[in-house]
């Protein structure tokens, strides 16, 4: 019988899996996916001077990895005590070493302040560890030295490695808080013109985005901003009140997974001792 026109030939059977392919030998089971016993993954971002470090200082039992020295003059507003930190962290390699050190097992939260500065540290680390050229032997001095677009992929991979370290802490029940500066970044709009929106200040292109990688990884992206700021004729009315956005709109990034902040599209941050965010997020532990 002749084969009907337009009907594709039957595909050949798939080849058997090679015995050389690595396959996990874990014993798997099925269980409710609740994340019970794991820590929260949080980004806090906003302009300088908005109280990001002060807010993080009131998180549950935090230890800081300071990539800048902004925390040295910060006190926990609720206790008046200096924040705890890991001295001697001066490079990107130091950050990863500290995260793997086991120092945090007796604490509830780890704060990287700031992840924006940590990204700056990632560049010289990358230049010294990732070579360029056909034989991968050439040391570069700038991100463009890798060739068109290649350096930005290396930066993405370098920064992504930190998330693997942080995942180990989260699985042990330790909260991770990444403090970031904010920056207006162009958002690709497939339905019309591109536009700018407020975002954590982490590297972003359409092909390689540290920003999107970190935003996708965390449970909560929290933006500190002025409360009810009104702009008229390009002038903003004086405002002193602050708030924390937990849900996004077209002009900024924010998000919150789960039900803990479901009823709080914005949380008050009226003064430096206002720990409303942490009481809402960790209410079951209060």
C-alpha positions as CSV (number, residue, x, y, z in Angstrom):
1,X,0.0,0.0,0.0
2,X,1.3,3.4,-1.0
3,X,2.1,5.8,1.8
4,X,-0.2,8.8,2.1
5,X,1.4,12.0,0.9
6,X,2.5,14.4,3.6
7,X,2.6,11.8,6.3
8,X,6.1,11.7,7.9
9,X,8.1,8.6,8.2
10,X,8.0,6.8,11.6
11,X,10.9,7.9,13.8
12,X,13.5,5.4,14.6
13,X,13.6,4.1,18.2
14,X,15.6,6.1,20.6
15,X,19.0,4.7,21.4
16,X,19.5,3.1,24.8
17,X,21.1,5.2,27.5
18,X,24.8,4.7,27.7
19,X,26.0,3.0,30.8
20,X,28.7,5.7,31.0
21,X,26.2,8.4,31.7
22,X,26.2,9.5,35.4
23,X,22.9,8.6,37.0
24,X,22.0,9.3,40.7
25,X,21.6,6.2,42.9
26,X,19.6,8.0,45.5
27,X,16.5,6.3,46.9
28,X,13.7,8.7,46.1
29,X,10.2,9.1,47.6
30,X,7.2,11.4,47.4
31,X,6.4,14.0,50.2
32,X,4.6,17.3,50.7
33,X,6.8,20.2,49.3
34,X,6.6,22.7,52.1
35,X,10.2,23.9,52.7
36,X,9.7,23.2,56.3
37,X,12.9,23.8,58.3
38,X,14.5,25.8,55.5
39,X,15.5,29.5,55.6
40,X,14.0,32.4,53.7
41,X,15.8,33.8,50.7
42,X,15.5,37.6,50.5
43,X,16.7,40.6,48.5
44,X,16.3,44.1,50.0
45,X,17.1,46.9,47.7
46,X,16.8,50.7,47.6
47,X,18.9,53.8,47.2
48,X,21.8,54.6,49.6
49,X,20.7,56.0,52.9
50,X,17.2,54.4,52.9
51,X,18.0,52.1,55.8
52,X,18.7,48.8,54.1
53,X,21.5,47.8,56.5
54,X,19.5,49.0,59.5
55,X,16.5,47.0,58.4
56,X,18.7,43.9,57.9
57,X,20.2,44.4,61.4
58,X,16.8,43.7,62.9
59,X,16.4,40.4,61.0
60,X,16.5,37.2,63.2
61,X,20.0,36.9,64.7
62,X,21.9,38.2,61.7
63,X,25.6,37.9,60.9
64,X,26.9,40.3,58.2
65,X,29.4,39.6,55.4
66,X,30.4,43.2,54.7
67,X,31.5,43.9,51.1
68,X,31.6,47.6,52.0
69,X,32.1,49.2,55.4
70,X,28.6,50.7,55.7
71,X,27.7,48.4,58.5
72,X,30.5,49.4,60.9
73,X,28.5,52.3,62.3
74,X,25.1,50.6,62.4
75,X,23.5,49.4,65.6
76,X,20.5,47.2,66.0
77,X,17.8,49.8,66.7
78,X,16.0,47.3,69.0
79,X,19.0,46.4,71.1
80,X,21.5,49.2,70.6
81,X,24.2,46.5,70.0
82,X,26.6,46.5,67.0
83,X,25.9,44.0,64.3
84,X,27.9,40.8,64.1
85,X,30.1,40.4,61.1
86,X,32.9,38.2,59.7
87,X,36.2,40.2,59.8
88,X,38.8,39.9,57.0
89,X,36.4,39.4,54.1
90,X,38.1,41.5,51.4
91,X,37.7,39.6,48.1
92,X,35.1,37.6,46.2
93,X,37.0,34.4,47.1
94,X,36.8,35.5,50.8
95,X,33.0,35.7,50.5
96,X,32.7,32.2,49.1
97,X,35.1,30.9,51.7
98,X,33.2,32.5,54.5
99,X,29.9,31.1,53.2
100,X,31.4,27.6,53.2
101,X,33.2,28.0,56.6
102,X,30.4,26.6,58.9
103,X,30.5,29.8,60.9
104,X,26.8,30.4,60.8
105,X,25.4,27.2,62.1
106,X,24.5,28.8,65.5
107,X,22.8,31.8,63.9
108,X,19.5,32.4,62.1
109,X,20.4,34.8,59.2
110,X,23.4,35.7,57.0
111,X,23.4,39.1,55.3
112,X,25.6,40.0,52.3
113,X,25.9,43.8,52.4
114,X,26.0,44.6,49.5
115,X,25.6,42.1,46.8
116,X,26.1,45.0,44.4
117,X,29.6,45.5,45.8
118,X,30.2,41.7,45.8
119,X,29.6,41.8,42.1
120,X,32.4,44.4,41.7
121,X,34.7,42.0,43.6
122,X,33.7,39.2,41.2
123,X,35.4,41.0,38.3
124,X,39.1,40.7,39.5
125,X,38.4,37.2,40.7
126,X,37.1,36.3,37.3
127,X,40.1,37.9,35.5
128,X,42.5,35.9,37.6
129,X,40.7,32.5,37.3
130,X,39.2,32.5,33.8
131,X,41.7,32.9,31.0
132,X,41.0,34.0,27.4
133,X,42.3,33.0,24.0
134,X,42.1,29.8,22.0
135,X,44.4,28.0,24.4
136,X,42.7,29.6,27.5
137,X,46.1,31.0,28.7
138,X,45.7,34.8,28.3
139,X,45.0,36.8,31.4
140,X,42.6,39.7,30.7
141,X,42.3,43.1,32.5
142,X,38.8,44.0,31.5
143,X,35.6,42.2,30.8
144,X,35.8,43.1,27.1
145,X,39.1,41.2,27.0
146,X,37.2,37.9,26.6
147,X,35.7,39.0,23.3
148,X,32.3,40.2,22.4
149,X,29.7,39.1,25.0
150,X,31.9,36.3,26.4
151,X,32.9,38.2,29.5
152,X,29.4,38.9,30.6
153,X,28.6,35.2,30.4
154,X,31.6,34.5,32.6
155,X,30.3,37.2,35.1
156,X,26.9,35.5,35.2
157,X,28.5,32.1,35.9
158,X,30.8,33.5,38.5
159,X,28.0,35.2,40.4
160,X,25.7,32.2,40.0
161,X,28.2,30.1,41.9
162,X,27.4,32.1,45.1
163,X,23.8,30.9,45.0
164,X,25.1,27.3,45.3
165,X,26.9,28.3,48.6
166,X,23.8,30.1,49.8
167,X,21.5,27.1,49.0
168,X,23.5,25.0,51.5
169,X,22.8,27.5,54.2
170,X,19.1,27.8,53.3
171,X,18.7,24.0,53.6
172,X,20.1,24.2,57.1
173,X,17.4,26.6,58.1
174,X,19.5,29.8,57.8
175,X,17.9,32.9,56.3
176,X,19.8,34.6,53.5
177,X,19.5,38.3,53.0
178,X,21.1,40.0,50.0
179,X,21.3,43.8,50.3
180,X,21.5,45.6,47.0
181,X,21.6,49.2,45.8
182,X,18.9,50.1,43.4
183,X,19.2,51.3,39.8
184,X,16.8,52.1,36.9
185,X,17.2,49.3,34.3
186,X,15.7,49.0,30.9
187,X,13.0,46.3,30.7
188,X,12.5,44.5,27.4
189,X,8.8,44.9,26.4
190,X,7.8,42.4,23.7
191,X,4.4,44.2,23.3
192,X,5.8,47.7,22.6
193,X,8.6,50.1,23.5
194,X,11.1,49.2,26.2
195,X,11.0,51.2,29.4
196,X,12.9,51.7,32.6
197,X,12.0,50.2,36.0
198,X,13.6,50.2,39.4
199,X,15.5,47.1,40.2
200,X,18.3,45.6,42.3
201,X,21.6,46.9,41.0
202,X,23.0,43.7,39.5
203,X,24.3,43.2,36.0
204,X,21.7,42.7,33.3
205,X,21.5,42.1,29.6
206,X,18.9,40.2,27.7
207,X,21.3,37.3,27.2
208,X,23.1,37.2,30.6
209,X,21.3,38.7,33.6
210,X,22.7,38.3,37.1
211,X,19.8,40.5,38.2
212,X,17.2,38.1,36.8
213,X,19.1,35.0,38.1
214,X,19.1,36.4,41.7
215,X,15.5,37.6,41.5
216,X,14.4,34.2,40.3
217,X,16.3,32.5,43.1
218,X,15.0,34.4,46.1
219,X,11.7,34.0,47.8
220,X,11.2,37.7,48.4
221,X,12.3,40.9,46.6
222,X,11.7,43.8,48.9
223,X,12.0,47.4,47.8
224,X,12.5,50.3,50.2
225,X,11.0,53.5,48.9
226,X,9.4,56.8,50.0
227,X,5.8,56.5,51.1
228,X,3.2,58.3,49.0
229,X,5.8,60.5,47.2
230,X,4.0,62.8,44.8
231,X,5.9,64.3,41.7
232,X,4.6,67.5,40.1
233,X,6.4,69.3,37.3
234,X,9.4,67.0,37.8
235,X,9.6,68.0,41.5
236,X,8.9,65.6,44.4
237,X,7.0,66.9,47.4
238,X,9.0,66.5,50.7
239,X,8.4,63.1,52.2
240,X,10.0,61.5,55.2
241,X,8.0,58.3,55.6
242,X,9.3,55.1,54.1
243,X,7.7,51.8,53.2
244,X,8.7,48.4,51.8
245,X,7.0,47.1,48.6
246,X,6.4,43.3,48.5
247,X,4.5,43.2,45.3
248,X,5.6,44.6,41.9
249,X,4.1,47.0,39.4
250,X,5.3,48.0,36.0
251,X,7.7,50.5,37.5
252,X,9.7,48.3,39.9
253,X,10.6,44.7,40.8
254,X,9.2,43.1,43.9
255,X,7.8,39.7,44.9
256,X,6.9,37.5,47.8
257,X,6.4,33.7,47.6
258,X,4.0,31.9,49.8
259,X,1.4,33.3,52.3
260,X,3.6,35.1,54.8
261,X,3.4,38.5,53.2
262,X,0.2,37.8,51.2
263,X,-1.8,40.4,53.1
264,X,0.9,43.0,53.0
265,X,1.5,44.5,49.5
266,X,3.4,47.2,51.4
267,X,4.9,47.1,54.9
268,X,5.6,50.1,57.0
269,X,9.1,51.2,57.7
270,X,8.2,54.4,59.6
271,X,11.5,54.8,61.5
272,X,14.7,53.0,62.0
273,X,13.3,50.8,64.8
274,X,10.3,49.7,62.8
275,X,10.7,45.9,62.5
276,X,7.2,45.4,61.0
277,X,8.6,43.5,58.0
278,X,10.3,40.8,60.2
279,X,7.4,40.4,62.5
280,X,5.1,39.8,59.4
281,X,7.6,37.5,57.7
282,X,8.5,35.5,60.8
283,X,5.2,35.8,62.8
284,X,5.1,32.1,63.5
285,X,8.5,32.4,65.3
286,X,7.6,35.5,67.2
